[in-house]
């Protein structure tokens, strides 16, 4: 898809850790209630394995157009030109690298996103020795996602020409679900609160599935796949699990920590706090790290984050200078400066510097609270906001009367 000749200096950065990175897709249960995620993992070798398209197919472009309230036909051409040539920095279906038990991270995407848009973060974590499941949510907050519907024999069509995401069964028909905007006169909180609860349930189901895989139980992938999930048996350290997400995914992090004690800590990137019911905040007992952008946050949102402060449970917050809300997804690497600024996909800081700060701070926090035997503590100072490009806490002025 697209023309790569104009993108010489652009592209999703390669992961920097000691492991090569593989990825694959897993869908278990073909209905909308099933589980769907992209799995990133340390792999034996990336040679001979293709890197997958960043945007898997045109329906995702259509979903982005709908989310941005643009014409599908026009935006598909624009998006395909801007983004169609990019690849994810991981080897698709490359063999899992055994030999150690890797800690696990479940990753939750933001509003209008989908499972592939945070590959810079997910691939970096996998290169540092994590297994990362990037969930694609079916709560109508993704710009697009899909599932399958069973057909009767009379309706069965021959399989289409789609190269990726073919179902294992010919009697399954692809069903697309797009982002649902608010209806006229609809109150937003009931919808978003219902969605964040569903998102947390989907993250927990993804974790349950990884427990089954780790235990050697057979899982039936609805998608045709060359990846052998039995190679993951006993390959994950399921005493060391974290939850991570961006924006609406940050709210999902907090909801997950409340609902599921197997998550030992959470990293919430530029969290949108609105969907959460504050009454559940006292039930969040695990360490939590807020990593914020400089330009997105506002007083009301920060005040809600501060309501999670605790004298006994670690709560940390830093702000990355010169960043915008879209400094966390991959978009920030894929546009030139002027288009990036116009579309608010880029801040004033070099996106590579910002992403390194985010990843290094996250790794240091994960080592501290998952008790990892790694060298990520070299970045402990970042957790406290000690860097020229960081602000400890927030850049937002909070009226004293609000606290």
TANORZI-V175696 format. One line per field, one symbol per residue. ss: DSSP state (2 for helix, 1 for strand, 0 for the rest). phi: phi as a letter, one per 30 degrees, with the letter a starting at -180 (. if undefined). burial: # if it has 24 or more other ideal C-beta (glycine too) atoms within 12 Angstrom, else .. A space follows every 10 residues. Layout:
# TANORZI-V175696
ss->???
phi->???
burial->???
This chain:
# TANORZI-V175696
ss->0002220000 0000000001 1111111100 0000111111 1110000000 1110000222 2222222000 0222222222 2220001111 1100010000 0111111100 0000000022 2222222001 1111100000 0001111111 0000000000 0000001000 0111111100 0000000222 2222222222 2222222222 2222000000 0010000022 2200011111 1111110222 2222222220 0000111110 0000000222 2220001111 1110000022 2222220000 0000111111 0000222002 2220002222 2200000000 2222222222 2222222222 0000022222 2220000001 1100000002 220
phi->.icddccecc kddddcddcd ccbacbbcid ddddcbaccc adcdacdicd ddedcdaddd ddddddddhc dddddddddd ddbdcdcdda cdidddcdjb ccdbbcccdd dicadcdbdd dddddddcjc cbccdcdcci cddaabbbbd cdeddecded cedcidddcd cccdbcbcec dddeidddee dddddddded dddddddedd dddddiddcc ddddacdcdd ddehcccdcb bbcbabiddd ddeddddddb ddddabbcch dcdedddddd edddccebbc ccddcddbed ddedddddeb dccebbbbbc diccdddcdd edccbdeddd dddhcbcdde dddddddddd ddddddddcc hdcbcdddce dddcicaecb cdibdddcee ddc
burial->##.......# #####.#.## ########## .#.####### ###..#..#. ########## ########.. .#..##..## .######### #######... ########## ########## ########## ########## ########.. .......... ...####... .#.#.##### .......... ###.###### ########## ####....#. ###.#.#.#. ##..####.# ########## ########## .######### #######... #..####### ########.. ########.. ...####### ########## #####....# ..#.###.#. ########## ########## .#.#.#..#. .##.#.#.## #.####.... ...
